[in-house]
């Protein structure tokens, strides 16, 4: 099965983008070549761009506090493990304190580094980070692997409380889901109802089916069109019936 996740509001969309970027940073920063470390730094600049667009620190603090209050309500529930509940609450509390201890805006340490900001400005230009454009960056890429890795980890470290915070939020969101099975008749599925007040939709599809979903949803309706995976034509429908599963996740 392939799982397609579709965010249903801008806040969850931003968190999913951040999750994807941090995964890329993990992969590339743990490699050894200069090209891979360049890719890690490029992803880190994208993290900075996303976290600069909104007050993500305040949003995450509010959400962590809200989730803490919700979990506390399960304290006396007979089907809830006290150990698991205490572990979850402890993780939220630790991450909440780490977020409060972050000085200023998220990523301020990068914005105050003129050398990194010069690279960030050039990195958005196709081929803009060639050695003749940024000789000092070329010098850094020529350093030994251990030094580059150390620098990347130092630049990444102040973002880790944010990563831990949205990791908790996305974990709780995904665990909240209710799954149902459906069939898209001749590649089309439409449904109306209150489910679409959800924050995240997960669609699971047999990986052998040669089609992909196009999802659109609002608070009134859900519309899914399945199109051939390699057609390149959005107007073309996959004309067979498509069995699939949907999970509606809500914080």
C-alpha positions as CSV (number, residue, x, y, z in Angstrom):
1,X,0.0,0.0,0.0
2,X,1.1,3.6,-0.7
3,X,0.0,6.2,1.8
4,X,-0.8,9.7,0.3
5,X,-1.1,12.4,3.0
6,X,-3.2,15.5,2.2
7,X,-3.2,18.4,4.7
8,X,-6.5,20.2,5.1
9,X,-5.2,23.5,6.4
10,X,-2.1,25.7,6.0
11,X,-0.7,25.0,9.4
12,X,-0.5,21.2,8.9
13,X,0.8,21.8,5.3
14,X,3.7,23.7,6.8
15,X,4.5,21.0,9.4
16,X,4.5,18.3,6.7
17,X,6.9,20.4,4.6
18,X,9.2,20.8,7.6
19,X,9.1,17.1,8.4
20,X,10.1,16.3,4.8
21,X,13.0,18.8,4.9
22,X,14.4,17.6,8.2
23,X,14.4,14.0,6.8
24,X,16.5,15.3,3.9
25,X,18.8,17.1,6.2
26,X,19.3,13.9,8.2
27,X,20.2,11.9,5.1
28,X,22.5,14.4,3.4
29,X,24.3,15.7,6.6
30,X,25.3,12.1,7.5
31,X,26.9,11.6,4.1
32,X,30.5,12.5,3.3
33,X,30.7,14.4,0.0
34,X,30.7,18.1,-0.5
35,X,27.7,17.8,-2.9
36,X,25.6,16.0,-0.2
37,X,26.5,18.6,2.4
38,X,25.5,21.3,0.0
39,X,22.1,19.6,-0.3
40,X,21.8,19.5,3.5
41,X,22.5,23.2,3.7
42,X,20.0,23.9,0.9
43,X,17.3,22.0,2.8
44,X,18.2,23.9,6.0
45,X,17.7,27.2,4.2
46,X,14.3,26.0,3.1
47,X,13.5,25.2,6.8
48,X,14.5,28.8,7.6
49,X,12.2,30.1,4.8
50,X,9.2,28.2,6.1
51,X,9.7,29.1,9.8
52,X,10.1,32.8,8.8
53,X,6.7,33.0,7.2
54,X,4.6,32.7,10.4
55,X,4.9,32.7,14.1
56,X,5.5,28.9,14.2
57,X,7.0,29.1,17.7
58,X,3.8,30.6,19.2
59,X,1.6,28.2,17.2
60,X,3.5,25.1,18.4
61,X,3.5,26.3,22.0
62,X,-0.2,26.8,21.9
63,X,-0.8,23.4,20.3
64,X,1.5,21.6,22.8
65,X,-0.4,23.2,25.7
66,X,-3.7,22.2,24.1
67,X,-2.6,18.6,23.6
68,X,-1.4,18.5,27.2
69,X,-4.8,19.5,28.5
70,X,-6.5,16.9,26.2
71,X,-4.3,14.1,27.4
72,X,-4.8,15.0,31.0
73,X,-8.5,14.3,30.5
74,X,-7.6,10.7,29.9
75,X,-6.0,10.3,33.3
76,X,-8.8,8.3,34.8
77,X,-9.8,6.4,31.6
78,X,-9.7,2.6,32.3
79,X,-8.4,1.8,28.8
80,X,-5.5,4.2,28.9
81,X,-2.1,3.1,30.1
82,X,-0.8,5.4,32.9
83,X,2.8,4.7,31.8
84,X,2.1,5.6,28.2
85,X,0.2,8.7,29.2
86,X,2.9,9.9,31.5
87,X,5.5,9.3,28.9
88,X,3.5,11.4,26.4
89,X,2.9,14.2,28.9
90,X,6.6,14.2,29.9
91,X,7.7,14.5,26.3
92,X,5.3,17.4,25.8
93,X,6.5,19.2,28.9
94,X,10.2,18.8,28.1
95,X,9.6,20.1,24.5
96,X,7.5,22.9,25.7
97,X,10.3,24.1,28.0
98,X,12.8,23.8,25.2
99,X,10.6,25.9,22.9
100,X,10.2,28.6,25.6
101,X,14.0,28.7,26.0
102,X,14.5,29.5,22.3
103,X,15.8,33.1,22.1
104,X,13.9,35.3,19.6
105,X,12.5,34.1,16.4
106,X,13.1,30.6,15.1
107,X,16.3,30.6,12.9
108,X,17.5,34.0,14.1
109,X,21.0,32.5,14.6
110,X,21.1,31.9,10.8
111,X,19.8,35.3,9.8
112,X,22.5,37.0,11.9
113,X,25.2,35.1,10.0
114,X,26.1,37.3,7.0
115,X,28.2,34.5,5.4
116,X,25.3,32.0,5.4
117,X,22.8,34.6,4.2
118,X,25.1,35.4,1.2
119,X,25.0,31.7,0.4
120,X,21.2,31.5,0.9
121,X,20.7,34.4,-1.5
122,X,22.8,32.7,-4.2
123,X,21.5,29.2,-3.7
124,X,18.1,30.2,-5.0
125,X,19.7,31.1,-8.4
126,X,20.1,28.2,-10.8
127,X,23.8,27.4,-10.6
128,X,24.4,30.4,-8.4
129,X,26.8,28.6,-6.0
130,X,29.6,27.9,-8.4
131,X,33.1,28.4,-7.1
132,X,33.5,31.7,-9.0
133,X,30.4,33.1,-7.4
134,X,31.2,32.2,-3.8
135,X,34.9,31.4,-3.4
136,X,34.5,31.4,0.5
137,X,31.8,28.7,0.2
138,X,33.9,26.7,-2.2
139,X,36.6,26.9,0.5
140,X,34.2,25.6,3.1
141,X,33.1,22.7,0.8
142,X,36.8,21.8,0.4
143,X,37.2,21.3,4.2
144,X,37.4,17.8,5.6
145,X,34.1,16.0,6.1
146,X,34.3,16.1,9.9
147,X,34.5,19.9,9.9
148,X,31.6,20.4,7.5
149,X,29.5,17.9,9.5
150,X,30.3,19.8,12.8
151,X,29.3,23.1,11.2
152,X,26.0,21.7,9.9
153,X,25.1,20.2,13.2
154,X,25.8,23.5,15.0
155,X,23.5,25.4,12.5
156,X,20.9,22.8,12.9
157,X,20.9,22.5,16.7
158,X,18.7,25.5,17.5
159,X,16.0,24.1,15.2
160,X,15.7,20.8,17.1
161,X,13.1,22.0,19.7
162,X,10.9,23.0,16.8
163,X,11.4,19.6,15.2
164,X,10.6,17.8,18.4
165,X,7.5,20.0,18.9
166,X,6.0,19.4,15.4
167,X,7.0,15.8,15.7
168,X,4.8,15.4,18.7
169,X,1.9,17.3,17.0
170,X,2.1,15.2,13.9
171,X,2.4,11.9,15.9
172,X,-0.8,12.7,17.9
173,X,-2.5,13.8,14.7
174,X,-1.8,10.6,12.9
175,X,-2.8,8.5,15.9
176,X,-6.2,10.2,16.0
177,X,-7.4,8.8,12.7
178,X,-10.5,6.8,11.8
179,X,-10.1,4.6,8.7
180,X,-12.8,3.6,6.3
181,X,-12.8,1.7,3.0
182,X,-14.3,3.1,-0.2
183,X,-14.4,2.5,-4.0
184,X,-14.0,5.2,-6.6
185,X,-16.3,4.3,-9.4
186,X,-14.5,4.8,-12.7
187,X,-11.9,6.9,-11.0
188,X,-14.1,9.4,-9.2
189,X,-15.1,9.6,-5.6
190,X,-17.2,12.4,-4.0
191,X,-18.6,12.7,-0.5
192,X,-20.1,15.4,1.7
193,X,-20.2,15.4,5.5
194,X,-18.7,16.7,8.7
195,X,-15.5,14.5,8.4
196,X,-13.8,17.2,6.3
197,X,-13.4,19.4,9.4
198,X,-10.3,17.1,9.8
199,X,-6.8,18.4,9.7
200,X,-5.2,15.6,7.7
201,X,-6.4,13.0,5.3
202,X,-4.5,9.8,4.7
203,X,-5.3,7.8,1.5
204,X,-4.0,4.3,1.1
205,X,-3.9,2.7,-2.3
206,X,-2.6,-0.6,-3.6
207,X,0.9,0.1,-4.9
208,X,0.2,-2.1,-8.0
209,X,-2.6,0.1,-9.2
210,X,-1.2,2.3,-12.0
211,X,-3.0,5.5,-10.8
212,X,-2.5,8.3,-8.3
213,X,-5.1,10.4,-6.4
214,X,-5.8,14.1,-6.9
215,X,-7.5,15.3,-3.7
216,X,-9.5,18.5,-3.0
217,X,-11.4,19.0,0.2
218,X,-13.1,21.8,2.1
219,X,-15.5,21.9,5.1
220,X,-18.4,20.9,2.8
221,X,-17.1,18.1,0.6
222,X,-14.3,15.8,-0.4
223,X,-13.5,15.1,-4.1
224,X,-10.9,12.6,-5.3
225,X,-10.0,11.9,-8.9
226,X,-7.7,9.1,-9.8
227,X,-5.5,9.7,-12.9
228,X,-3.0,7.4,-14.6
229,X,0.3,7.5,-12.8
230,X,2.5,8.3,-15.8
231,X,0.0,10.0,-18.2
232,X,1.1,13.6,-17.6
233,X,-2.4,14.6,-18.4
234,X,-4.4,15.9,-15.5
235,X,-7.6,15.9,-17.5
236,X,-7.4,12.1,-18.1
237,X,-9.1,9.9,-15.7
238,X,-8.2,6.3,-14.6
239,X,-11.4,4.7,-15.9
240,X,-11.5,1.5,-13.8
241,X,-13.0,1.2,-10.3
242,X,-10.4,2.0,-7.6
243,X,-10.6,0.5,-4.0
244,X,-8.9,2.6,-1.4
245,X,-8.8,3.5,2.3
246,X,-9.2,6.9,3.9
247,X,-8.2,7.9,7.4
248,X,-9.5,11.2,8.7
249,X,-7.1,12.7,11.4
250,X,-8.1,15.5,13.7
251,X,-6.2,17.2,16.6
